[in-house]
Amino acid sequence: MATYELVVTGGFVVCESGGVRDIDIGVNGGRIAALAPSLSGESTIDAAGCYVLPGMVDAHVHFNEPNFGHWEGFRTGSASLAAGGITTYIDMPLNGNPPTVTPAALAAKASLAEGASAVDYAFWGGLVPGHLDEIEAMASLGVVGFKAFMSSPGGEGDGRFREVDDATLFEGMRRIASIGGLLALHAESDSITSLLAADALASGRTSARDFAASRPIAAETEAVGRALVFAERAGCRLHFVHISSADAVRLIDAAKRRGQDVTVETCPHYLTLTEDDMASLGAVAKCAPPLRSDSERRQLWEQTAAGRIDLIASDHSPCPPELKEGSFFSAWGGISGAQSSLELLFDEAVLRRGLPPTLVAELTAAGPARRFGLSDRKGAIAVGLDADLAVLDPNRAYTLQASDLRYRHRHSPYLGRTLGCKIRETLLRGESVYQEETGNVVPGGGRFLRKS
């Protein structure tokens, strides 16, 4: 009988194929070497009573390096991911200074992540006015794709990361298509949101609900429809980030059925929080697009259960707490929540709604790994892939406290929320990087995953 370097035994293994299986996982050299009952190992991890899921691939985080690590940096940000069962992340190109829109900026960011990140990582490049000529060079350096805003991104940095006009968007799509690349879009119509925001401020309407009204679903669907037309004409592969409405999902699904190469992402906050929460919690729950009504939240779950959502990502967008003070319109718009993503989704989807654990694995691991060119290494529990595993106890209910968080700034709209499950251990390439029993996160072992 073969003996493996490590065996994870006794758990309910959420496999790439075959559903949830009562088998062991044999690991050699950091990769999954066997999936079978009663394996023998030099060392073992007893996962009895737990689900063993593929480590989450969070395709949408903002860690703000270089020069804004005091908001959130690679060390603290990646530690929070490890504690949440996330083993790979893809860092967005804005809010660092400089933003990741040139090869030099990418090199600076990568040098800061090396030796600091607890889990593996990749990077997005940016599509912004004035930097179209950088696209091919950035792709050759291994970014997974390019991110653009159709409305003002706000934020910090040197001002180079700004929204695209239609001409820049279409030309950028053509250039990205010419190299077989992928464009990710924040889809809100700037003409709608800027007009409604200015009207609200002029008339003194500055509450959370006024903010939500200034960024209506119509602004999202208008931008989605326009981008789909441009991408179809340009032949560009397209990914919509943090979609908040079922109407937008339906538009994207219709484009898929017409044969367009497009995917859609939503976030845990749109599936677990509502506009009422934004009003009661304040700016800690402010994001763009904003949180929607409970009816919209239910419809988004219907789309998710029907398989029309391709992946779920956190859009972790942290800031110092003082930037969440003052007028709701001027407060920083971003939710700090990545550490809780996998627990939130398992709790809501599996424990509360009775959806299969395989759906959670598809949305959080296999889907993003496949879409962003990482599925040869990441995203599933399958022989030959990295042994990136999240051991989740479905009977370990707890109430999230600030002391549980690993972020640089320990605020989150999920504080005080009772979750019905808990990540017990996280493995990166077969090595334990987080143990709930000790609370320890092992820093610095993450690797840069370049997309070929």
N, C-alpha and C positions, 0 to 999 in steps of 0.2 A: 504493500500500500504506500502510495506517495505521501510524503510529509511536506507540508507547506510552511513557509516562514511565519505566516500568521493565518489563523482561522477565526472568522467571526461566526459564532455558532448560536443556535437556539432562537434566532429571530425570525420574524415574518418578512421575507426578502421580497421587495417590490422590484421585479425583474423587468428587463426590456421587453421580453416576450414571455408568455405563460402566466402573467398576472402575479399574484402574491403567492410565494412558495415557501414551504417549511424546509429550507435547505441551509447548508453551510456555505460560506464564501472562503475559498482558499486564495491566499495572496502570496505572490513571489515577485521580488524586485519592484515592488510598488504597483504592480498590475494584478488584475483579477486573473487567476490561473485556473480556477475550477469552481463550479457551482453544482454541489451534490450533497446528499446526506452523509453524515458521519465522517467528515474529513478529519485528518490528523494534522496538528500543527505544532511547531516549536514553541509558539505562544498563542494564546487564545483570548478572545473577547467574548464574554457571555452576554448575548443580547436577548436572553429569555424574556418573553412578554413584550418585547419592543418590535416596532417596525424598523427595518433597515432600508432606507431610501437612498437613491443616488444623491450625492451632494448637490445642493442647488447651484445652478449657474445663473447668477444675478447679472443680467445684461445691461443694467442701468443704475449706476451709482455715480455720485459726485464726491470725490475725495479731495478735490481743490488744490492739489499740488501742481506746480510749485507756488510758493510764496503765500498761499492761503491755507496752509496746514493748521493754522490756529482755528480755522473753522472745522475742518476734519482732515486728517492726513492718512497716509497709508498704514501707519502702525496702529492707530486706534480704530480706524475704519475697518481694516481687515480683521482685527481682533473681534470686533462685534459680529462680523460675518461668521467667523469660525464658531463663535458661541451660538450662532443660530443655524448651524448645519449647512452653511454656504461655503463651498470649496473653490469656486471660481467666480470672479467678477469682471465686468467690462466697464472701465472708467470713462466717463463722458469728457468731452474736450473743453468745456467752458468752466468758468469760475477760477481756474488757475491763472497765474500771471507769469508768463504769457499763456494764452490758450493754446490747445494742441491743434494748430493749423499749419505748422511748418515742421520739416524734419528736425530742426534744432530744438523746437519746443517738445517734440516727442521724445528726443534723446534725453532732455533735461528731466522730463517726467519719469521716464523709465529708470534713470539713474537713482531717483529718489525712492522708487518702489523696491528696487533690488536690495535685498537684505533687510527690508522693513516689513514687507507684507507677509502675513501669516498664511495666506492661501494664494492660489494661482490667480493670474490676472492677464487681461488683454486691454487694448485701448481702442477707443473711437477717435477718428480724425474729425475735423470740422469743415463744413461747407459754408463759407462766408464770403461776402463781397470782397474783391481784391486778392483772393487767394486761390482762384481756380487753377492756376498753373502749378500749384503744389499737390494736386490730387494724385497724379501718377506716382510721384516720389513717395508720398505718404503710404500709398497702397503697397509699394515695393518694400517698405519697412515693416509691414505686417499688421497695420490697423485692420480691424474687422469690417469697417465701413465708415461712413461719413454721416455726421449729424448736422441738421439744419433746422432753423426756427422760421416759421411763417408768421410769427408775431414777435414782439420785442422780448428778448430773453431777460432783460434787466441784469442784475448781478454785478459782480466786481470785475477786476482784471483791467487790462489796458485798453478796453474799448473795441478790440478787434473782433470779438465774437458778437455779431449783431444779426438781426433777421435778414433773410434774403428777399429781394424783390423778385417778381415773376421772371424777369429776364435772366437774372443770376440763377434762379432755381432751375429753369429749363436748360440753360447751358451747362450747369453743374450736373444735371441728370444725364445729359448727352455724354459728358466726359466720363462720368462714373460708369455708364453703360459700356463705353468703349473699352474699359479694362475689366469688365465683368464684375464690377463692384456693387455695393449695396448702399442705399441712402435711407437713413432714419429721419423721420420728420416729427417735429412738434407741430401739430396741425391745429392752429387756431387762426382765424382771420384777423389780421392786425387792424384792418380798416373798421371792422365791427367792434373789437374789444377796445381800441383806443378811443373811438367815438363815444361808446357807452360809458367808459370810465370817466372821460372828461365831463360828460353830462352829469354823472352821479356826483363828482367832486364839486362841480359848479353849483349844484343845488344842495350841497351839504349832506348827501346820503353816503355815509362812510362805514356802515356796519358790515358784518360778515355776509349777511343776506344781500346787501347792496353790491358787494364785491361779486358774489355768485351771479347776480342778475346782469352784471357788466360783462360776463364771459359766458353767454348762453350756449346751449347745445348747438344752436344754429351757427355759431362761430366755428365750432368744431366740424360740423358736417359740411359747411361751405368750403373750408380749407381742405378737408379730405377729398371732396369731389373734384376740386380744382387740381390737386396734386395727382390724383388718379388719371385725369385727362393728360396732364403733362408727362407723367411717367409712361403711360401707354404709347404716346407719340415718340418719346425718346428711347423706348425700349429699356427702361431702367428698373432694376429690381428695387422694391420699396418696402420699408418697414415703418409702421406707424407706432410711435411710442405713447405710453400712458393714455390710451383712449378711455374716455369716461362715460360714453353713452351707447346704448343699444342701437340707436339710429346710425351712428358712425360705423358700428360693427356690421350692420346690415349692408351699408354701402360697400364696405371692403369685401364682405363675403360675396356680394354680387359681382364685383370685379374679379375675384378668384374664379368664380364659375364661368366667367367669360374667358378665362385663360391667363389672366394677368398674374405676374409673379409678385405677390404682395402678402405681407403678414401683419398681424395686429397684436399688440401687447396691451394689457391692462395692469393695474397695480393692486396690491392688497388694500390700500386705503379706499379705493372705489368700490371694493367688494365688502368692506366691513364698516365703513363710516358713511355718514350722510351730511347734508347741509345743516341739519339740526345739530350734529356734533360740532361742526365748524362754528356755529353760533354760540354753543355752550362752552366749548373748550378755548375759543379764541384763536389767535394767529398761529399757535402751535399746530393747528390743523389746516392752515392756509396752503394751498397749492394751486397750480394752473396746469390744465383746466381745474376748476374748483370741484369740490365734492358736490354730489347731486342729491336729489330727493330719494326717499326710501323706495319709491316706486321704480325709479331708474336703477337703483342698486339691485332690486329684485330682478329686473329685466336683464341686467348685465350678468347675473348669475344664470339666468336661463340661457343666455348666449354661451356662457362658459360651459355649462353642462351639455349643451348641444354640440360642442366641439368647434365653435366658430371663433374662439380665442386661441391664438397660436402659442402664446407664452405669457407668463406673469413675471414682472420685475419690480423691484422696490421703488425705483426713482428716489433713492436715499439722497436728500438734498439738505444737509445740515447747515447750521450757522450758530454763532454765539447767541445766547439767550436774549441779550439786550436788543438784538435785531428783530425780535418778535414782539417788541413793545411799540406803543404809539398807535397811530391811525391804522386801521386794518388794511387800507389801500397801500400805505407806505411800508408796512412790515414785510420782512423777507418772506417770499412765497416758496416754501419747500418743506416737505415732511421728512422728519428724521425717523426712520422705522425699519431699516434693513435687517437688523438683528432678529426682529419678530416675524419676518415674512413667512418662513416655512411653518412655524408653529401656528400662526394666524390661519394660514390656508388649510392646514391639516385639521385644525379645530373646526373651522367653519364648513369646509367641504366634506370631510369624512365623518367627523364626530357629530356634527349638527345636521347636515343635509343628507348623509348616507351615500355620498358619491364615492366611487372607488379610489383607493390610494394610488392606483395606476394613473388616474387623471392628474393628481397632484404631481406625480413624478414626470409626466409628460409636459406639463405646463411650466414646471420650475427647473427641469434639467434637460430632458431629451429635446424638447422644442427649441430652447435657446441654443443648445450645443449644435444642433443640426442647422439652424438658420445662420449662425455666425461662424461656421467653418471649424468647429471644435469637436465634432462628433467622432473623429478618429481617436480621441483621447478621453473625452468627457461626456457626461450626460446620461449614462445608463449603467446598470449593474449587469455587465456582460463580459465574457471571457475576452481578454486582450486589452480592455480599457483600464484606465487608471483606477485604482482602488480608492475612489473618493466616495465616502459613505457618511450618512447621517443616521445615527441610532436614536430613534424617537420613541419615548415612552408614552403610549396613548392613555395611560392611567395616572399620569403625574400632573394633576391640575395645580396651578399656582396663579397668584395675582402679581402681575408685573409691577415691580418697584424700580425707582431710579437706581438703586444699588445693584440691580441686575444688569444694567446697561454698560456696554464697553465703549460707547461713543466718547469723543472728547468732551462734548457737552451733553449731559444726560437728561435731555428733554425729548418727549415723544407723545403723540396723541394717544398712544396705547397704554400709558401709565394708568394703573388702577384697574385695568381690564383683566378679568380672570380667563385664563386659557386652559383648555382641558388636556393639554399635552406639553411635553418638555423635551428638548434635545438633551440626550444623556451623554453622547460622545460624538465627536466629528473626526473623521479620518481623511487625511490628504495623502494620496499615493501610499496608503497602508500605514501611515504614521499618525498617531493620535495627536491632533493639534488643539483639541479642547476636551476636557472632562468636567462634567457637571458636578461630580462628587468633590473635586478639588477646586474647581473654578479656574484652573490654570489654562491659559492660552499659550501655545508655543510660538514665539515670533520668528519671522525672518525666513521661513522655509518656502515661501511662495515663488513661483517661476513665471516669467514673461512668456505667454503663449502667443507666438506670432502666427497670424493667418498666412498660409502659403498662397 
